[in-house]
Amino acid sequence: MSSTTLRVAILVVSTTASRDPSTDAAIPALKSVLEESGKWTVVETQIVTDETAAIQKQIKSWTDVEEDNTVNLIVTTGGTGFAVSDITPEAVSELIEKPAPGLVHGMLAASLQVTPFAIMSRPVAGVRKRSVVVTLPGSPKGAKENLQAIIKMLPHACVLASGIDSRALHAGGVKKLEKEAGVADAPPATPLSNDPSLGPTRRNRASPYPMLSVDEALQKIEDFTPGYVEAVRPVNEDLVGHVLAEDVFAAEDVPAFRASIVDGYAVVVPKGDSSQTESGTFSGVFPVVGVSHAAPDEGKVLKAGEIARITTGAPLPTGANAVVMVENTVLQSLTDDGAEERDVEIRAANVRDGDNMREVGSDVRKGQLVLRKGAKITAVGGEVGLLASAGVQQVTICRRPVVGVLSTGNEIVEHADRPPLGLRLGEVRDTNRPTLLLAAQEWGFDTVDLGIVVDQPQTLEQTLRDALRQVDMIITTGGVSMGELDLLKPTIERAMGGTIHFGRVAMKPGKPTTFATVDVKQARRDSVGESVLSGSTSHSTRRVVRPIFSLPGNPASALVTFHLFVLPALHRMSGEHPRGLPRVPVALSHDFVLDKERPEYHRAVVSVGADGILKATSTGGQRSSKVGSMRGANALLCMPAGPEPLKAGAKVDALLMGNVRSEL
C-alpha cells in the first residue's frame, strides 16, 4: 500500500459541538496538519456526544467493515481530561486490540515541553482491525501539537497495521525508514523562549526567533488572527463603527404611501394632460376641501376641480395625482369664522400628473438590497437612517473586539503616583497604557484597562489568564527583549501553551515586537452580553483563539507598532476592509537621514498646500524612548534602509494615523 493513499477519519467527542457544530475548531486544525504532510486524505469527519456507546459505534463503523472501506487512521479529539464527562480513553481502550504505548509516550513527551499541564492528559493509542486509533486532547492547539508530534511516524504504523509484509517494509534498515519518514536528524520541537526556571546563566544571549520582515509579520497576523464573530443588534446609534456581516434588504416600501415633496395643494390633473388651458397653465380658483398633514381623511376622495392643502411628506388624498407649490397660489377667501381657507387661486405652469410627489417605493422597494455585506456603519454616512427608513429592525454585524491593555515591569508606576515626592530611583511612569488605550478608542474599539503587573511568572500568567476571560485581544508593553525579567514570551509559550508566531521584526523602532495566539475556553456569549449567532445556549462553551500583541516598552515603539501591527488585526477581527492605516505617497520637505540596517517608520507631519502636493516633515529626534516624537505626528513614513540620506523632494509612502494638515 502506498503511503500517499492513506485514509484518515476525524472524530470529535463533544456534546456541545454535537448540538452546534459551529463551536468546533478541532476539525480544521487537524485537517491542516494532515494536509500539510501530503500523505493523508481525510475521508470523513463526525461529531458525537460524550457517551461511550456513541464513540464506540462510530469507531466500529470505520474499522469493522470490508477491507476496501477501512480507514487507515482514526484520530479522536476531546474527552481525554479529568472532567466527569471525559470518557473517551475508556471508550477507546475497550476497542483497542494492540496498544501502542510508544505513540502515547511521544505525545506526552512533546506536550510536556510546552506546558506542565500535559501531565493531566490521558491519551490512548493502538490498533483495531486494520486501523490505527489515536485519542487527542479537546483543545484545537493541544490536538494539533499532539498530532504533529507523531504525524511522521503514523504512515509507517498504518501501513504495517494494514497487513503489508513487514520484512519487505523494513529492508534497508532504520536509517532508510527515518529518511523516508523525514525524521532523520530532526531537531526536537522545543519552545524557543527562555526557561525562567533555569536562571540567568542559561538564558539565550541572542534572540532565538527568526528576524521577519514587516511584510512577513503582517502576513502572519493575517494568517493567525481569528476572524469576526457575528452578532445581532437593533438598528440604532450603537451600530456606528460596526461592519455588516450579511446583506440587508428593505422590510417595506419607502415611501409607504404617495407623498408630497413640497408644501402646497394637492390637485387632480387629468391623465395625459400637461395643462388645462391652451396657454399651458393650471389656473383658476378652487375650493379647499381638505387638509393633509400626518394622515388624510381616507373616506374623502378628491375630485377634479377640488384641492386640498398639504404639507411636505404628507400622504396625498385619494384621487389626487399632483401637488402645486404654495408659492404658486393666492388666497381668495376665508371660511365664515375666518379660521380656514375657503378658496385659493392657483397660478402654475405645466402641471403634470406626478408633479411634486413621490410614488410608493420610489426611494426603496420592499425586498430591495439597501446595504451590502461588508458595509461599515458610520456616523456621517446615513446608514442608520437608511436602515430605519426601510423598516429594518435589526441586522447581523461583525462584533468589534474588546481590547485589553496591560503594562508589565517592576519599575512601572501609575503616572499619577507620588507627585509630591517624585519618582524613586529606577521607577518609570506608565505612559504606554493610557496612550494605547486612547489609540484603540480613537479607532472605535472598546477597551479594558488591565493595569500594571510585576515581573513575576505566576503573577503574570494569572493576570493574562484572567484578562483573556474579559477581552478579545490583549496588548502588553515591555518584557519582550532579552533580559532575565523579560517574561512575556516564556509565559505565553511555556506556561499558557500559546503559539508565538513571531518574536522579532526587522524594523526601527519596534524590533522585539511579538505576536502570539492562545486557545481559551470561552462562554458562548457576546462580550457585551448580547447573543451571538451560534445556535447554542448561552451557557455552552467553546474554544476560541485570542491574540496577544507584546509590544516594546519604549513609548514611541509601542505606539508605532500598535498602528502597524495591532490595528490590522483589530480590523480583521471586526470584518473591516481595507485593513491597517491608509497609505499615500508624499514628498519629503527636507533631507531625512536613513538607518543603515533597518527600514524605519519615521514619525512625521503630513500636510497639503495650495499646490495640492502632500508633504512630510519630521517631528524631530526619533529615538524609540522619546515619546515626544509622536506629539503632533499624523503619519509614519516608510523609510528604507540605506547609507545616504533621502533628499528633500524624494517620494516615499506615508501611513496616515490622522487627518492631513492644511497649510492654507
C-alpha positions in Angstrom: 0.0 0.0 0.0 1.4 3.4 -1.0 1.7 5.9 1.8 0.1 8.5 -0.5 -3.2 6.7 -0.4 -3.6 6.6 3.4 -7.2 7.4 4.5 -8.0 9.2 7.8 -11.2 9.9 9.7 -11.6 12.5 12.4 -14.0 12.0 15.3 -14.8 15.0 17.6 -16.2 13.9 21.0 -18.1 16.8 22.4 -21.7 17.1 23.5 -21.6 20.9 22.9 -20.2 20.6 19.4 -22.7 17.8 18.5 -25.5 20.3 19.2 -23.8 23.1 17.5 -21.0 22.1 15.0 -20.0 25.8 14.6 -18.4 25.6 18.0 -15.8 23.1 16.9 -12.4 24.3 15.9 -10.6 21.0 16.1 -11.5 19.6 12.7 -9.9 22.4 10.7 -6.9 22.4 13.0 -6.3 18.7 12.5 -7.0 18.9 8.7 -4.3 21.5 8.4 -1.7 19.1 10.0 -2.8 16.2 7.8 -2.9 18.2 4.6 0.5 19.7 5.2 2.1 16.3 5.4 0.8 15.4 1.9 0.3 11.7 2.8 -3.3 11.7 4.0 -6.8 12.0 2.6 -9.4 13.0 5.2 -12.4 10.8 4.0 -14.8 11.5 6.8 -15.4 13.7 9.9 -18.0 13.1 12.6 -19.1 14.7 15.9 -20.6 12.6 18.7 -21.7 13.2 22.3 -19.6 12.3 25.3 -21.1 8.9 25.6 -19.3 5.5 25.4 -21.9 3.9 23.1 -21.8 6.8 20.6 -18.0 6.9 20.5 -17.6 3.1 20.0 -20.4 2.9 17.4 -18.7 5.5 15.3 -15.2 4.0 15.5 -16.6 0.5 14.7 -18.3 1.9 11.6 -14.9 2.8 10.3 -12.9 -0.3 11.4 -15.3 -3.3 11.4 -16.0 -3.2 7.7 -14.8 -4.7 4.4 -11.1 -4.1 3.9 -11.6 -1.8 0.9 -13.7 0.6 3.1 -11.4 0.6 6.1 -9.7 3.9 7.1 -6.0 3.7 8.0 -6.1 6.2 10.8 -8.8 7.4 13.2 -8.0 10.4 15.4 -10.4 11.5 18.1 -10.3 14.8 19.8 -12.0 15.7 23.1 -12.9 13.9 26.3 -9.4 13.0 27.5 -9.2 15.1 30.6 -10.3 14.6 34.2 -13.9 16.0 33.9 -16.8 13.8 34.9 -17.9 13.6 31.2 -14.4 12.8 29.9 -14.7 9.1 29.0 -13.0 8.9 25.6 -9.9 7.0 26.7 -12.1 4.4 28.5 -14.4 4.0 25.5 -11.5 3.7 23.0 -9.4 1.3 25.3 -12.2 -1.3 25.2 -11.9 -1.4 21.4 -8.1 -1.5 21.1 -6.7 -4.9 20.1 -3.0 -3.9 20.1 -2.0 -1.0 22.4 0.7 1.5 21.1 2.3 2.9 24.3 5.1 4.4 22.2 2.7 6.8 20.4 1.3 7.8 23.8 4.8 8.4 25.2 5.7 10.5 22.1 2.6 12.7 22.5 3.2 13.2 26.2 6.9 14.0 25.8 6.2 16.6 23.2 3.3 18.2 25.2 5.4 18.4 28.4 7.9 20.5 26.6 5.1 23.0 26.0 3.2 23.0 29.3 3.5 21.1 32.7 -0.3 20.6 32.5 0.3 18.0 29.8 0.7 15.6 32.7 -3.1 15.8 33.1 -3.7 14.3 29.7 -4.8 10.7 29.3 -4.1 9.7 25.7 -4.7 6.2 24.2 -3.3 4.8 21.0 -3.4 1.4 19.4 -4.7 -0.8 16.6 -8.2 -2.1 15.9 -8.6 -4.5 13.0 -6.5 -2.8 10.3 -6.8 0.8 11.6 -4.6 2.8 13.9 -6.6 4.8 16.5 -5.2 7.8 18.5 -7.0 10.0 21.0 -6.1 13.7 21.1 -6.9 16.5 23.6 -10.0 18.6 23.0 -8.1 21.9 22.7 -7.5 22.6 19.0 -4.0 23.7 19.8 -3.3 20.7 22.0 -4.8 18.3 19.5 -2.7 19.9 16.7 0.5 19.7 18.7 0.0 16.1 19.8 -0.7 15.0 16.2 2.3 16.9 14.9 4.5 15.1 17.5 3.7 11.7 15.9 2.5 12.5 12.4 5.7 11.5 10.7 5.7 8.0 12.3 2.0 7.3 11.6 2.3 6.3 7.9 4.7 3.5 8.9 2.3 2.3 11.7 -0.7 2.4 9.4 1.0 0.6 6.6 2.0 -2.2 9.0 -1.4 -2.4 10.5 -3.0 -2.7 7.1 -1.3 -6.1 6.6 1.8 -5.3 4.5 4.8 -7.7 4.7 6.9 -6.1 7.5 10.1 -7.8 6.3 9.9 -6.1 2.9 9.0 -2.8 4.5 12.0 -2.9 6.9 14.5 -3.8 4.2 17.3 -1.2 4.2 17.3 -0.7 8.0 16.2 2.0 10.4 18.2 4.8 8.7 16.2 4.3 5.5 12.9 4.3 7.4 13.9 7.5 9.2 14.8 9.2 5.9 11.5 8.1 4.3 9.6 9.4 7.3 11.5 12.7 7.3 12.8 12.3 10.9 16.5 11.8 10.2 18.4 14.3 12.3 15.2 16.2 13.0 15.6 18.9 15.7 13.5 18.5 18.8 10.3 20.6 18.9 11.1 22.7 21.9 9.9 26.2 22.8 12.3 29.0 21.6 11.7 31.2 24.6 13.9 31.2 27.7 13.0 28.9 30.5 12.8 31.2 33.5 13.4 28.3 35.9 17.0 27.8 34.6 18.2 31.2 35.8 20.1 33.9 34.0 23.2 31.8 33.2 21.2 29.5 31.0 19.2 32.1 29.0 19.7 32.9 25.4 22.3 35.6 24.7 20.8 36.3 21.4 17.2 36.1 20.3 16.3 32.6 19.0 13.4 34.0 17.0 13.8 34.5 13.2 14.0 38.1 12.1 10.9 38.7 9.9 10.4 41.5 7.5 7.4 43.8 8.2 5.5 42.2 5.3 6.2 38.7 6.6 5.0 39.8 10.1 1.8 41.3 8.6 1.1 38.0 6.7 1.5 36.1 10.0 -1.0 38.4 11.6 -3.4 37.9 8.6 -3.0 34.1 8.8 -3.4 33.6 12.5 -5.7 36.3 13.8 -9.2 35.0 14.2 -12.0 36.3 12.1 -15.0 38.2 13.2 -17.9 36.9 15.4 -21.4 37.6 14.2 -23.9 39.3 16.5 -27.5 40.5 16.0 -28.0 44.1 17.0 -31.0 46.5 16.9 -30.9 49.4 14.4 -29.9 52.4 16.5 -26.9 54.7 17.0 -24.9 51.9 18.7 -24.4 50.4 15.3 -21.9 53.1 14.4 -18.5 51.6 13.8 -19.7 48.0 13.0 -19.5 46.2 9.7 -22.4 44.3 8.3 -22.0 40.5 8.3 -24.7 39.9 5.7 -26.7 41.8 3.0 -29.6 43.8 4.3 -32.9 44.1 2.4 -35.7 46.6 2.8 -38.6 45.4 5.0 -41.0 47.8 3.5 -41.5 50.3 0.7 -40.1 53.9 1.1 -42.2 55.9 1.0 -45.0 53.6 2.0 -47.6 56.0 0.5 -47.8 58.6 -2.2 -46.3 61.6 -0.6 -45.9 65.3 -1.3 -42.3 66.7 -1.6 -43.4 70.4 -1.1 -45.8 72.5 0.9 -48.8 73.4 -1.3 -52.0 72.0 -2.6 -52.9 68.5 -3.8 -54.8 68.7 -7.1 -56.4 66.4 -9.7 -54.7 66.7 -13.1 -56.5 64.9 -16.0 -54.4 61.9 -17.1 -52.3 62.6 -20.1 -52.8 66.4 -20.0 -49.9 68.8 -19.2 -52.3 71.7 -18.7 -55.8 72.8 -18.5 -55.7 75.7 -20.8 -54.2 76.5 -24.2 -51.5 78.7 -22.6 -50.1 75.7 -20.6 -51.1 76.9 -17.2 -53.1 75.2 -14.4 -55.0 78.2 -13.2 -58.3 79.1 -11.6 -60.0 79.5 -8.2 -60.6 76.2 -6.4 -62.3 75.3 -3.2 -60.1 73.9 -0.4 -62.0 70.7 0.7 -59.4 69.1 2.9 -56.1 69.3 4.7 -53.4 66.6 4.7 -50.8 66.5 7.4 -49.8 63.2 9.0 -52.8 61.4 7.6 -55.6 62.4 5.2 -59.3 61.7 5.6 -59.3 58.2 4.0 -63.1 58.5 3.4 -62.7 61.6 1.3 -61.9 61.3 -2.4 -60.5 64.5 -4.1 -62.4 65.3 -7.3 -61.4 67.3 -10.3 -62.0 71.0 -9.5 -61.2 70.5 -5.8 -57.9 71.0 -4.0 -56.5 70.0 -0.5 -53.9 71.8 1.5 -50.9 69.5 2.0 -47.5 69.7 3.9 -44.2 68.3 2.8 -44.0 64.5 3.4 -47.8 64.1 4.0 -49.8 61.5 2.1 -51.8 62.6 -1.0 -55.5 62.4 -0.6 -57.2 59.7 -2.6 -57.8 60.9 -6.1 -55.0 63.5 -6.1 -52.2 63.0 -8.5 -50.0 66.1 -8.3 -49.1 68.9 -5.9 -48.8 72.7 -6.7 -46.3 74.6 -4.6 -47.8 77.2 -2.2 -45.7 79.9 -3.9 -47.9 79.5 -7.0 -51.1 80.2 -5.2 -53.1 83.2 -3.9 -55.6 83.1 -1.1 -59.0 84.3 -2.3 -61.5 83.8 0.5 -61.8 82.5 4.1 -64.4 80.5 5.9 -67.1 82.3 7.8 -65.2 82.1 11.0 -62.0 83.3 9.3 -60.0 80.3 10.6 -59.6 78.4 7.4 -59.1 78.9 3.6 -62.2 78.6 1.5 -61.0 79.3 -2.0 -57.5 79.5 -3.3 -56.4 80.7 -6.8 -53.7 78.6 -8.5 -51.3 80.1 -11.0 -48.9 77.3 -12.1 -47.4 76.5 -15.5 -47.2 73.0 -17.0 -48.6 71.0 -14.1 -48.3 67.3 -14.9 -49.6 64.1 -13.4 -47.0 63.1 -10.7 -45.5 66.6 -10.2 -44.0 67.3 -6.7 -44.9 63.9 -5.3 -43.2 60.6 -4.6 -44.8 57.3 -5.6 -44.9 54.3 -3.3 -41.5 52.6 -3.2 -39.9 55.3 -5.4 -37.0 55.7 -3.0 -36.7 52.0 -1.9 -38.8 49.0 -2.8 -39.6 46.3 -0.3 -37.1 43.5 -0.7 -34.5 45.7 -2.4 -30.9 45.4 -1.3 -30.1 48.5 0.8 -26.7 47.7 2.2 -24.2 45.0 1.2 -22.3 42.7 3.5 -19.0 44.4 4.5 -20.5 47.9 4.6 -19.4 49.9 7.6 -22.0 51.9 9.6 -20.7 55.4 10.0 -22.0 58.4 12.0 -21.9 60.7 8.9 -22.9 58.3 6.1 -26.6 58.0 6.7 -26.6 54.2 7.0 -28.6 54.1 10.2 -31.2 56.4 8.7 -31.4 54.3 5.6 -32.0 51.1 7.6 -34.5 52.8 9.8 -36.5 54.3 6.9 -36.6 50.9 5.2 -38.2 49.3 8.2 -35.2 47.2 9.2 -35.4 46.4 12.9 -32.2 44.5 13.4 -29.1 43.5 11.5 -26.3 40.9 11.7 -23.0 42.7 12.3 -19.3 41.7 12.8 -18.9 42.4 16.5 -16.0 44.7 17.2 -13.4 43.1 19.5 -12.8 44.4 23.0 -9.1 45.3 23.6 -7.3 44.9 27.0 -4.1 46.9 27.6 -1.6 45.7 30.2 1.7 47.2 31.3 4.5 45.0 32.7 7.5 45.7 34.8 8.7 46.1 38.3 9.8 49.6 37.5 6.4 50.8 36.1 4.2 53.0 38.4 1.0 54.8 37.7 1.7 58.1 36.1 -0.2 60.0 38.9 1.7 58.2 41.8 3.8 60.0 44.3 3.5 63.5 42.8 4.9 65.3 46.0 8.0 63.2 46.3 8.7 62.4 42.7 9.9 59.1 41.4 12.2 56.7 43.3 15.4 55.6 41.7 14.6 53.3 38.8 10.9 54.0 38.6 9.2 54.9 35.4 5.8 56.5 34.9 3.4 54.4 32.9 2.8 56.3 29.7 2.2 53.4 27.3 -1.0 52.1 28.8 -3.1 55.4 28.7 -1.6 56.1 25.3 -2.6 52.7 23.8 -6.0 52.8 25.5 -6.7 56.1 23.8 -5.3 55.0 20.5 -7.6 51.9 20.4 -10.6 54.1 21.5 -9.8 56.6 18.8 -10.1 53.8 16.2 -13.6 52.9 17.6 -12.8 49.9 19.8 -14.0 49.3 23.4 -11.1 48.9 25.8 -10.4 47.4 29.2 -7.6 48.8 31.4 -5.8 45.8 32.7 -3.4 47.8 34.9 0.2 47.1 35.7 1.7 43.6 36.5 5.1 42.9 38.1 7.8 40.8 36.5 6.9 37.6 38.3 6.0 34.5 36.3 3.0 33.2 38.2 1.5 36.7 38.7 1.9 37.5 35.0 0.4 34.2 33.9 -2.7 34.6 36.2 -3.1 38.2 35.1 -3.1 37.1 31.4 -5.5 34.2 32.0 -7.9 36.5 33.9 -7.7 39.1 31.1 -8.5 36.5 28.4 -11.9 35.9 30.1 -12.7 39.6 29.7 -11.4 40.7 26.3 -10.9 39.5 22.8 -7.3 40.7 22.4 -4.5 41.6 24.8 -1.9 44.3 24.2 1.1 44.3 26.6 4.1 46.5 26.6 7.5 45.7 27.9 9.1 42.3 28.8 9.8 41.2 25.3 13.5 41.8 25.0 16.4 39.6 26.1 16.7 40.4 29.9 16.2 37.8 32.6 13.0 39.6 33.6 11.5 39.7 30.1 8.9 37.0 30.8 6.2 37.6 28.2 7.4 35.1 25.7 8.1 32.2 28.1 4.8 32.8 30.0 2.7 32.8 26.8 4.6 29.9 25.2 5.5 27.6 28.1 3.0 28.3 30.9 -0.1 29.1 28.8 0.6 26.8 25.8 0.3 29.6 23.4 2.0 29.9 20.0 4.4 32.7 19.2 4.1 33.4 15.5 7.0 35.9 15.5 9.3 37.4 18.1 11.4 39.8 16.1 10.8 42.2 13.2 13.4 43.9 11.0 12.2 47.5 11.6 13.0 50.6 13.6 11.5 51.2 16.1 9.9 48.0 17.3 12.4 45.2 16.7 11.3 42.9 19.6 7.5 43.1 18.7 5.9 39.8 19.5 2.6 38.3 18.1 1.1 35.2 19.7 -2.2 33.4 20.0 -3.7 31.4 22.9 -6.6 29.0 22.8 -9.0 29.6 25.7 -12.4 28.1 26.7 -14.9 30.8 26.4 -18.6 31.0 27.4 -20.8 31.1 24.2 -22.0 34.7 24.6 -21.2 38.1 23.3 -18.6 40.1 25.3 -21.2 42.8 26.0 -23.9 40.4 27.0 -25.8 40.1 23.7 -26.4 36.8 21.9 -24.1 35.7 19.1 -25.1 33.5 16.2 -24.3 30.0 17.4 -27.5 28.1 17.7 -26.3 27.0 21.2 -27.4 28.1 24.6 -25.7 31.0 26.4 -24.3 28.5 28.9 -22.4 26.3 26.5 -18.7 26.7 26.0 -16.3 26.7 23.0 -12.6 27.1 22.4 -11.6 30.4 20.8 -8.4 31.9 19.7 -7.2 35.1 21.5 -4.4 37.2 20.0 -1.7 38.7 22.3 0.5 41.5 21.0 3.5 42.1 23.2 4.9 45.5 22.2 8.2 47.0 23.2 8.3 49.1 26.3 9.7 52.3 24.8 6.8 54.7 24.2 7.4 55.6 20.6 8.0 51.9 19.7 4.8 50.9 21.4 2.6 53.4 19.5 4.3 52.8 16.1 3.9 49.0 16.4 0.3 49.4 17.6 -0.6 51.2 14.4 1.5 49.0 12.2 0.6 45.5 13.5 -2.3 45.7 16.1 -4.6 47.8 14.1 -4.7 45.4 11.0 -5.5 42.5 13.4 -8.3 44.5 15.0 -9.7 45.3 11.6 -9.6 41.6 10.7 -11.5 40.7 13.9 -14.1 43.3 13.1 -14.6 42.4 9.4 -13.1 45.7 8.1 -11.6 46.2 4.7 -9.1 47.6 3.9 -7.0 46.8 7.0 -4.5 49.0 8.7 -3.5 52.6 8.1 -4.3 54.2 4.7 -1.2 54.5 2.6 -0.5 57.6 0.5 2.6 58.9 -1.5 4.2 62.0 -0.1 7.2 64.3 -0.9 9.8 64.9 1.8 10.0 68.6 2.8 13.7 68.3 3.9 16.5 65.8 3.9 16.0 62.6 6.0 18.8 60.5 7.5 18.3 56.8 6.9 19.1 53.9 9.2 21.9 51.9 7.6 20.5 48.4 8.5 16.7 48.5 9.1 13.7 50.2 7.5 12.4 52.9 9.7 8.8 54.1 10.4 9.6 57.8 10.9 7.1 59.9 12.8 6.1 62.9 10.7 3.5 65.5 10.0 1.9 65.3 6.5 0.3 68.5 5.2 -1.1 69.8 1.9 -0.5 73.2 0.4 -2.1 75.3 -2.4 -0.3 73.1 -5.0 -2.2 70.0 -3.8 1.0 68.1 -3.1 1.3 66.1 0.2 4.5 67.0 2.0 6.1 65.3 5.1 8.0 66.9 7.8 9.8 65.0 10.6 8.7 65.5 14.2 12.4 65.6 15.2 14.5 63.1 17.1 13.3 59.6 16.5 14.8 57.7 19.5 12.4 54.9 20.4 12.2 56.0 24.0 11.4 59.6 23.0 7.6 59.9 23.5 7.8 63.5 22.2 8.5 62.2 18.7 4.8 61.1 18.5 3.5 64.6 19.5 1.7 66.1 16.6 2.5 63.2 14.3 -0.2 62.2 11.9 1.8 59.8 9.8 4.5 57.1 9.7 6.9 57.5 6.8 8.0 54.1 5.3 11.7 54.9 5.1 14.1 52.3 3.5 17.4 51.3 5.0 20.4 53.0 3.3 23.8 54.6 3.7 22.9 58.0 2.4 20.1 60.5 3.4 17.0 60.9 1.2 16.9 64.4 -0.2 14.1 66.9 0.0 11.5 66.3 -2.7 12.0 62.5 -2.7 8.8 60.5 -2.7 8.0 57.9 0.0 4.9 56.2 1.2 3.2 57.5 4.4 0.8 55.6 6.6 -1.8 58.1 7.8 -2.6 57.9 11.5 -4.8 61.1 11.4 -6.1 63.8 9.2 -3.8 65.6 6.7 -3.0 69.1 7.9 -3.7 72.1 5.7 -1.0 74.8 5.0 -3.6 77.2 3.7 
